[in-house]
Amino acid sequence: MATSAMRSRILALAVALSLVLLGANATATPSARAADGFTAHGSARQVYVVGLPPGAKATLLDAAGDTVEAQRADTLGGLLFRDVKPGTHYKVRQDATGATSGPLTVHSEAAAQWNRSIYDQSIPDDGYSYLTTRDGTRLALTVHPPLHPAGIGGLPEGFPVPNGPDYLPPYPTLIEYSGYGYADPAGPVSGIAAIANLMGFAVVDVSMRGTGCSGGAFDFFEPLQGLDGYDVIETIARQPWVKGHKVGMMGISYGGISQLFTAQLQPPHLAAISPLSVLDATATTLYPGGVLNTGFAVAWAKERQEQAQPAGVGATGTQPYAEQRVTEGDATCIANQALHGEAAHLMSKIRQNSHYLPAVADPLDPITFVHRIKVPTFMACQWEDEQTGGHCPALVSHFTGTDKKWFTFTNGAHVDSLDPATLNRWYDFLELYVAGQAPLINQAVLRVAAPLIYQTATGVPATDLLTLPVDPIQLQPTYATALAAFEKLPSVRVLFDNGAGTSPTLGRIAGDPYPAYERSFATLPVPGVRARSWYLGGHGALTQSAPTKSHVNWYTSDAHALPKTDYTGGTATGGLWGNASQWSWHWKQNKPGTAVSYLSAPLAKDVTAVGAGAVRLWVRSSTADVDLQATVSEVRSGHETFVQNGWLRGSERKLATTADNIFKQPSTLLQPIPTMLASDVRPMPRNHYTRVAIPLYFQGHAYRAGSRIRVTITAPNGSQPIWSFKETQPRGTTSKVYVASSPKLPSRLVLPVVPGVTIGSAQPPCPSLRNEPCRAFVPFTNQTSPQP
């Protein structure tokens, strides 16, 4: 535990270092020192203060001397004023002493640089250092050149270290940027720098402001994080060791999402981005269908809150590398903790934004701004991603700012954006658009390393040697021929039946990350896609014809009817991310009376579904609100395979009638879009049926002739390995839910069927498909009701 002496040391160093920076970089640090030692800094719609006595009250004054806001400093003497109107001649006054800072300028959040001198700073080409951003905040970073790959000390013996003239400076360079412990000199937490190093790239791993050893205060994707990313790109690109003085961005998950926020600002020296396993909108992960995702999203936010705490003061859950550097006396890291106590309270923000507030949500939702991205883009996502979720494909149609864009989608888990077929294309993209060279040049090292990469990343058994398939682009002899071949590739590639494919050595191990086949399309939604309906009928039937009679089934909606998740082992390396021999699925069927389920007849022809879908129901509930979960599955040969979920809170059933909604596009039959506006919340009617549309998350699935399609309606929970919901409606009780289907009330499942797609392999064995659990099929009998 930290002592008061340690806190005093951090406070003293925060003051001392701010004064040193002010003297050494007067132009680079827009700040003003007060007479008694505290320092105030103007930023983008913010003013931050360091060096105040703990608990001291300070007031922000405008140019006229009027009070804008008053706050008290935290225990480290830091203080942050947010949402300050841009302007000049602001001042900060310490109320107890009357000491006042010099004049400050508060800037807008526009990308236009107000402090270009920061681009003159020198960053070493190897190892740990700090980079100063436009508002004087210093970000921690580590540069990993190809000859010193990131995290090499923790990788298996025999891991190849690149060598030769193609790995010498100047390096093609990539930025990896997130709120995890990326700047850790030992290697980034949840980062993939080592893989890029093997490709021949230098990687600059940067920790976001307010995290680890970086200065500032953390907030979830606030505009300043994008501006910091802009400054990182422009600073690093000017370094003498950077090839071509342009850089790319790469990263998975958090490090993928951050690229979208940065690239929308269009930094001039950004060459390309390659976001992997990302989200399209905060709500599709945090509030799917309006239901709070307590199993993953809330837990993730709490972890971010913990890691944003000051290191060195005894807080629990801070980033270990920052604790170590504070202990070792890193003066900059210590001083940078001064504002960590001013981090935004993420749980409060989550509670305050349970409905769609455009002014808050739109800046946080990539789907609203990816049209501003103009650089070449490679993106990969998974339909059943257990962390960020399967809604990422919605971004495709919004990427209108560049015609150089390629997307790969597959069934699988969060790590499957690194699967061999995807890794090959990602490598080709980076070589062509960042390195500016033929992929043939450095592919040999990557291929040799592939088995160890996958043992480390996915945790497959050491005897399971995953390798990279032959790649036509890597066979092209020149940059020009490789680029021409790559640019002929269709924009959207779908890898089908991932986990059931054959390896390049012709082996087949169930669950290994190889697709059975692939198909490509010009865009998404796929041109020519059809909304095909299967209607809920009597006796649990799912029919291709609209109902001619009335049928009513009911169930008791109980969020505790099943375990919250359907996976009991480790949900990362060596478990969910491994192969079938390592999975521990426990996907259970609901007991009678706790669900309604409908099953089609065997399909007469193959059906390939690619895109979003919906379950459109006529329901009534015994309670004023109820949460609905839809599960689509495939039944064949005595087995049932999970395909996709969707969720909806009944009171938030109203659909958008214009494109002014969370996704900035009209609702369609295949993609209904609830408004999620608080003003549109309506209780469920007690005495009549109402129409609800449960949006299904995206899928890319082949339903073969002879298979049967099943749709099951329940309370949330029980069909995801991490996502779960403990704050469901009705809260603390159950609800009786009636589902009607009749000529006037035709309830149905709607899937995005793409005509003319040939299925390229036989039915996958059970289990084998990645993140699509398979269980023995058990018939289900619905509870019936005579009421219309």
N, C-alpha and C positions, 0 to 999 in steps of 0.2 A: 504494500500500500504506500501511496505517496505521502510525504510529510509536508508540513507547512513550508519548510525550507525549500522543497522542490518547487512548490507553487510560486514562492517568492523568486526563485531562480528563473522560472519561466517568464514571470512578469518582468523581471529586470532585463532579461535578454530580449524580450519583445520590444521594450522601450529602446534599449541600446542599439539593437539591429535596425530599427526603423530610423534612428538618427544617422547611423552609418550609411544606410541606403540613401537617405535624403541628401547627405553630403556628397556621396560618390556618384549618384545618378539623379541630380536635381531635375533634369528634364524628364527622366524616365519614371519618376515617382511623383505623381500629382498629389502632393500632400502639403499640409501646413502645420507647423509645430506651434504649440501654445507655450506661453511663458513658463508654466510650471512643469513642462515635460511631456504631456500627452501629445499625440500626433493624430491629426484627422486627415482623411484622404477622400477625395471625390472619385466616384466611379460611375458606372452606367446605372442611372436611377437609384444609386445608393451612396451613402456616406458611411465610411467605417472609421472607427477610432480605436487606437491601442495606447496603452500606457496610463490609463486612468486607475485611481485607487479602486480596489474591488468594492462594488456596491455604490460607487459614487454616481450621483445623478448628473446627467449632462443633457443639454438642450440644443437642438438644431435650430438655427436662426436663418431666416431668408435674407435677401439683400436689403430689405427694409428694416431688419432687426426684429421682425415678428417671429413668434414661436411657431415652428413647423411641427415639432414633436419632441417629447422629453422621454428619456429612458435611463435605466440604471445599468452600470457596467456589471459584467459577470465576474466570477471569482478570479479570472485572469486579467481583469482590467480591460476587456474588449467590449465593444459595443457596435451595433450595426443598425443604421436607419435604412429601411427598405422602402421602395415605391416613392422615391423622392422625385419631384418634378424637375426635369432638366432646366438648368439655369446657372447663373454665375453669382459670385459673392455670397455664397452660403458661409456660415461660420458655426463652429461648435463651441459652446460655453460649458465649462465645468461649474455647476451651480454653487457649490459650497465655497469656492475660492474666487469665482468671477473670472478666472482665467479664460481667455478666448483664443481660439485658433485664428490663423490668418485666413484670407478668403479662399474659398473652394469652388471649383466648377463641377457641377453634376451633369453628366453627358446622357445622351439618349442611348437606346440599346441597338442603334443601327450599326452595321458592320464597319462603316467608315472610321478609319483609324485616327484617333486624336493625339497619338503619342508615338509617332513612327520611329523615334530614336531607339526604341527597344529592339528593333530589328538589327541593330548594330552589335548586339551582344554576342559573345563567342561561347559556343557550347562544345565541350570536348567530344571527340568522336568515339569514346569508349568509357563506360562507367557512369557513376552516379553524379548528378549535379542539379542545379536549379536554374529555372528560366523565369525571367520577369515579364509579366503581362502588362498591358497598357495601363492598368490602374495601380501598378506597383506590387501586386500580389506575386509571390514567388511560388512556382509550381515545382514539385519534385519530379525528377525524371531519371531514367537510366538508359543509356545508349548501349545496345547490343550489336556490335559489328559481326559480320558473318564468321570471322575467324574466332570469335569468342561467343558462341551461341548462348542464348538466354537459358538459365537453369541447367546448364550442362552438367553441373556437379550432382544434380539429383536424377539424371537420366541413366538408363542401364549402361553397364560396361559394354564397350564396343560401338557406342553410338558414334556415327561418323562425324568428324569435324571437317567442315569445308576447307579446302586449300586450293592454291593455284591462282593464276593471274585474274581470273574472273571474279574472285572474291576479295580483291584488293581495292582500296579507295581510288577514286571517288565511288561511293556505293549508291546503287538505287536504294531508296530509303522509304520506309513505311512508318506511319504514326499509329500507335495503339493507345487508346485514351479512354479511361473510365474512372469510376469511383471506387473500384477495388484497389488492392495493393499493387498496382502496376509498377510503381517506381522501385519496388523492392529489388536491390541489386542482385539478390539470389535468383530472381526470375519473377515474372508477373503472376499474381494470383488469378486463376481462371483465364490466363492469357495464352496466346498461341505464338509468341515471338520466336520460340525455338524452331518452329516449322518454317517460318519466313526466313530465318537465318540460313537454314539449309537450302532454301531456294536462291540464296545469294544476296538477300536484302539486309541492310542495317535496319534495326527496329528501334524506334524511340518510344519507350514505355513511359507514359505520363499519368500521374495521379491527379484527378480533378481537384479543384479548389475545395478546401474544407475537409479533405480526406488525407489520411496518412501523414506525410511530412509536408504536404502542400499547405500554403497559407490560405486565408479566407475562411468563409463560412459556407457550409454545404446546404444546398437546396436541390431538389429533384429537377434536373434539366432546366434550371433557370437560364435566362438569356445570357448571363455572364459566362456560363460554361461553354456556350457556343462561341462567344467572343474570345474566350481563352483558347479554344481549339483553333480558331482563326489565327491568333497570335502565335501559337505553337507552330502551325504550318508555315507561316510567313517567316518566322525566325529560323526554324530548322532548314528550310529550303535555301536560305542564304549562306549556310555553312559551307566552307570550302570542301568538305568531305562528302557532300551530297551530289550525286550524279545528275547533271542536267538542271540543277537548282529547281527541281520540282519534286514533290513528295506525294505518296499515296497514303490512304488510310486503310487499315484492316482491323479485324477484331470480331469476336463472337459474343453474342448476347449483349451485355452492357456495353462492351467495346464495339459492338456492331451498331447499336442504337445511337451511340454518341456520334457516329459518322454522319448520320442523317441530319442531326441538329447542326453540325459544323458545316457540312457541305452546302446546306441551304443558303449560307452566308456568302458563298462563292469566293473564297479566298483565291487570289490570282495564281498562286503557285501550287494549288492542289491539282494533281494529275488525274486521279481516279479514286473511287472508293469501292470497298468490298465488304458490305455488312452481312453478317451471318447470324441466323437464328434470332431475328428481331421481332418487334411488334409493330402494328399499324396505328394503334391508338391505346392510350393508357387504360381506357375503360374495358377494352376487350380482354385484358388480363386482370385488371383490378375488380371490375364490376361486370362480369359476363351476364348479359341480359338484365342487369340491374341488381344482381345478387353479389354481395361482397365475397371475394375469393380469399377467405381466411387461411386456407391451406398453404398457398404459395405467396400471393402478392403481399398480404399483410405481414407474413413472416419475413419476406424479403425487405420490406420497408423498415421493419424493426431492426433488422441486421444493419441496414444502411445507417440508421439513426445511431446505433451503438458505435459503428466504425467511424462515425464523424465526430465522436467525442474527443476532447483533448487527450493526447497521449502523455504519459508521465505523471498523471495526477491520481492514479488508482482506479480509474473507471474500468468497468468490465466490458469486454467485447471490442476494444479498440484494435487497430491494425498492428499485428506483432512487429512488423519491420520498423514502424514508427516508434514503438516502445523501445526497441533495441537501440535505435539511433539517439533517442532522448537519453537513454542510460549511458551511451557512449560519449555524450557531450556534443552532439551535432548542434551547433549554435543556431543555425538557420532553421532546422527542424523544430527546435525548442521554441524559438521566437514565433514560428508559424502556427503554433498551437493557440496563440492568443485570441484568435477569433473563432476557434472551433466550437466554443460554447454558445456561439450565436447561430448555430445551425437551425434551419427551419424545423418545426415539429411536424414530422411527416404524418403521424397518426391523426393529428388535429386536421391537417389538410385533407386527409382521406375522408374523415367524417364530415367535413364541411362541403365536400364535393361529391356527395353520393348521387347527385343528379347532374345532368349536362349543363354546365355554365360555360358558354362559348368563350368568354373572355379569359377564363382559367384553363379550360380544356384544350382549345384549339392550339395554343402555343406548345402544348405538351404532346400533341398528336401528330406524328410524322405524316399521316395521310393528308393533313391539311397543308403541308408545305413541301413535300418531296417534288412537286412540280417546279420548284425553284432550283433544283439540283441540275447542273448542266454538264458535269463531268461524266466520263464513262463509269458505268456502275455494274458490278456483279453482286447478286444477292442470292442467298440460299436459305430456305426455311423448310420446316417439316409440318405436315398436316396435323400431326398429333403431338407437337412439342409440349412436353409436360411442364415447362416453365413459362415461356413467353406465350404459349398458346398457338392454335392453328388459324390465326386470322391474318397473318403476315401477307398472304397472297393478295389481299385487298389493295395493297400498295401498287400493284403492277399497272393498273389503268390510270393511276395518278402520276406516274413517272413520265411526264410529258416534256420535260425540259431537255432531254437528251435522246437521240436515236441510237446511241451506243449503250445498250442495256441488255443484260442477260440474267435470267432468273432460273434457278433450279429448285424444284419442289419434290418431296418424297415423303412417304410414310416413315415415321421414325421418331427418335427422341431428340433432346436438345443438342446432343453432340453430333447428330448425323449430318449436319452441314459440313462436317469434315470427312464424310465417307469417301472411299477411294475415287469413285466416279466424279464426285463433286470437287474433291481436292485437285484432281487433274485439271478441271476446267478453271478453277480458281487460280491455280498456278499459271496456266496459260494466260489468263487475263492480266495478272500482275506483271508477268514478264513482258507482255506486249504493250501495256498502257502505262506502266510505271518504269520498268527497267529499260524499255525500248529496245529489246533484243529478242531473238528467236528463242522460244521455249526449249529448243533442242539443247542449248548450251549448258544449262545447269540441271537438267532433269535426272541425270544419272545418280547424283548424290541423294536426291529426294527419293528415288526408287529404292536405293539401298537402305535408306533409313525407314522406309514405310512400315515394315513389321514392328520395329521398336516404337515408332510413333503411335501405332494403334494399340500396342500393349500398354503404353503409358496413358493414352487418352481414353480408350474405351475399356481397358482392363480385360480384354479377351485373354484366355489362357496362353501361356508362353508357347505351347505346342501349336497354337492356331496362328499361322504366319500370314497375316493379311498383306496383300501386295496391291500395287496400282495396275489397273488394266492398261492395255496398249492405247495410246492417245494419238489420233491422226495429226493433230496440230503439232505435237512434239516430234513428228517425223519430217516436218517441213524443213528444208535446208537453210532457208534464209528468213530474215525478219519480214521482208515484204510478202513472201509466199505464205508464211504463217499468219500474218495479219489478215491477208485477203481471205484465207480459209476460215479464220475465226469469225470474221465479219459476215460471212455467209450463213453462219449458224442462226437458226430461228431464235427469237427472243426468249421463249418459254420452253423449258425442258422439264418433263415429268418422269421421274424414275418410279416405275411401278413394282409392287411386291418386293420392296426392299427387305432383305433378310432371307429371301428364297432364291437368290441368284447363284450363279456359278462363279467361282474365283478365276482369275487369270491362269491359274495352274490347273483348272478344270476340276478342282475339288468343290464339294458342297457341304458346308456345315450349317445346320439350321440356325438362323439368327445372325450370321455374319453379314456385315453391312454391304451386301452386293444386291443390286436390283435384278429382278428376273428379266426385265426389258425396259426400254424407254421409248417415249414418244415426244415429239416437239410440236409447238404451236406458235403462231405469230404473236399472240398476246393472250391476256386473260381479262375478262371472260373469253373463253375459246370461241373464235368465230364459228357461228352455226350451232352453238350449244342450245339445247332445247330443255325447257322446263317440263319434265315428264312427271305425271302424277300417279300415285297409287292411293286409293281411297280406303278409309277405314270402313269395314263391313261387319256383318254379323258373325258370331262364333270366332272372333279373333282373326278374321280374314283381312288381307290387304289386297285389294282388287284394282285392276286397271280400268274398270268401269265405274262411273259415278253411282252412288247408292240409289236403288229404286224403292227401298223400304227404310223405315226409321230404326235405328239401333242406338241404345244407350248403355254404356258401361260405366262403372265407377270404381274408385279406389280411395283408400285412406292415405292422404299425403302425410308422410312421416319421415322427416329428414334423418331419423335414427333407425330406420328400418334396415339399413345396411351399414357395414363399417364405412367410415368416411372415405377411405381410399381402397383401391383394389390391388395394392402392391404392398408386400410386407418386408422386403429386403432393402438393401441400399439402392437408392435411386440415382446413382451416378456410376463412376468407374467400377468395373468388376461386378456390377449388378444389372440394373436396368440398361446400362450402356454396353454391357457385354453381349454374349450371344445366348441362344436359347438354353444352353446348359447352365447358365448363371441366373436366369430369371426366376422370380418367385411371385408370380401372379396369383391373386386370389379374387378373381372377378366372380362375384356371386349373383345368382338370379334372385329377384325379389320373390318374397312369399306371396301366395294368393291374397288378394285384397289390398296389397300395397303398391300395385301398379296396374296398368292396362297395357297389353301387348298385342301386336297385329303382325301376321305372317303372310307373305305372298305365296302364291303357287310357284312351282319351279319355273324359272325364266325359260322361255322358248328360245331366246337368242342372247348373245353376249350383250352386256350393258356396261359401258365405260362412263363413269361419272367424274367430272373434273370441274371443281368450283364450289361455290356456296350453294346451300339448299335451305329448306325450311320444312317445319311441321306446322301445318295450318289446321287449327282445331276450333271446334265449337264446344265451350266448356261452361260449367257453372260450379260455384264453390260454396260450401257451407260457411265459409269465413270471408271477411271483407278483403283479404289478400291471400295469395298462395303462390309459391314458387314452383315452377315447372321445369323439369329436365327431360329432354328427349335423347334417346340413344338409338342410333342406327347400327345395325349389325348384318352380317351375312351368314346364312345357315346352309350347310352342305355336308353331306356324308356323315351325319351325326355330330357335327361340330358347329359351334357358333363363334364367329370372329368379329370383334369390335371394329367399327369403322369410324364413327364420329359422334360427338355430343352437340347439344345446344341447350341454352337456358333462357328463361324469361320470368321476371316477376310480374304476376298477373296485373297488378295495379299500374304497371308501366307499359301496358300493351298497345297504347296508341302509336300508330305508325306515322312517320314523317310523310308529308304530302308534297314537299319541295326538296330541293337539294341543300337547303340550309339546315344541315343536321351534322351529327358527329362524323359522318363519312363523306360529307360534301358531294353526295350523289343521290338521285331519286331512289326510293324504295322500288323494288321489283318483285315479281312473283318468286324468283329464286333468292333474292336477297332483301327480305323485309327489314326495315330500319326503324326500330322504336325511337321516338324522339328523345326519351330519357330526360325530358324537361319536368321539373317539379310541378309546373303549372298544368301538366297533362296527366298527372297521377289521378286515377279514379278507382274507387273501390270496386271489387267484383260484385256484379248484381246477384242478389240472392234468388230472385224469382224467375229469371230467364237466362238463356244461354247467350254468351257473348263470344265474339270471334277473337282468337289470339293467334299470333304467328310467332313460333319459336324459331329464331334464326339458328341454323346449323353452322358450325364452323366449317372451314373448307375441307374438301376431300379430293383425293385422286385415287380412285379405286376401281378395279375391274371386277364386276359381278358376272361370272361366267354362266353360260347356259346350263340350266339344271340347278343353279343356286336359288335360294329363296331370300328375299329381303325382309328384315324384321325392323319394326319401330316400336319402342317401348317408352311409355310416359310414366314418370315417377316424380317423387320429391328429389331435390338435389342430393348428391353424394353417391359413392359406391362404384364409380366407373372411371376414375382417374387415379394415376399413381401418386400425385402430389396435390393437385387442386382439390379443395374440399370447402364446405360451406357450413359454418356453425351459427350463422346469424340469419337463418331462413325465416320465411313467412309461411304460415302463421307462427309467430314467436311463442314458444313455450307450450304449444298444443298441436293438434292435428286438424286436418280439414278433410271433409268428404268432397271429392271432386268427381263430377259427372262429365263424361265425354260423349257427345252426341254426333251421329253421322246419319244424314237423311237427304232426300232430294233438295230440301231447302237449306239444310245445314251440312254441306259436304266437307267433312274433315278429311285431310289428306296429307301424305308425305310428298314433297316435291324435290326431285333430284336433278342436278345439272348433267344431262346426258349428252354426250358428244357422238354424233352419228359417224359411222364409217371408220372408227378406230379399231384396228385389228389387235386382238389380245395375243401377246407374243410368247406365252408359256402356259403350262398346265397349272391346275389349281395348286397353290402352295400347301405344303404339309402343315399340320397343326401340332405344336406351335412353330412358327418360323418368322412371321412378319414382325418387323421391329415396331414396338410400341402399339401393336394391335393384338391384345391378349385373345387367346382362343380357349374355349371351354367346351365341355360336352353339352350338346343341345338338349334342353329339357322343355317339353311342351308347357304352355301356360294357358290356364283357363281364366278368362275375365269374369268379373262379377257383373251381372246384368241387372238392369232396372226397367220396369215397365213404363216409367214416365217418359213422355216425349222429349 
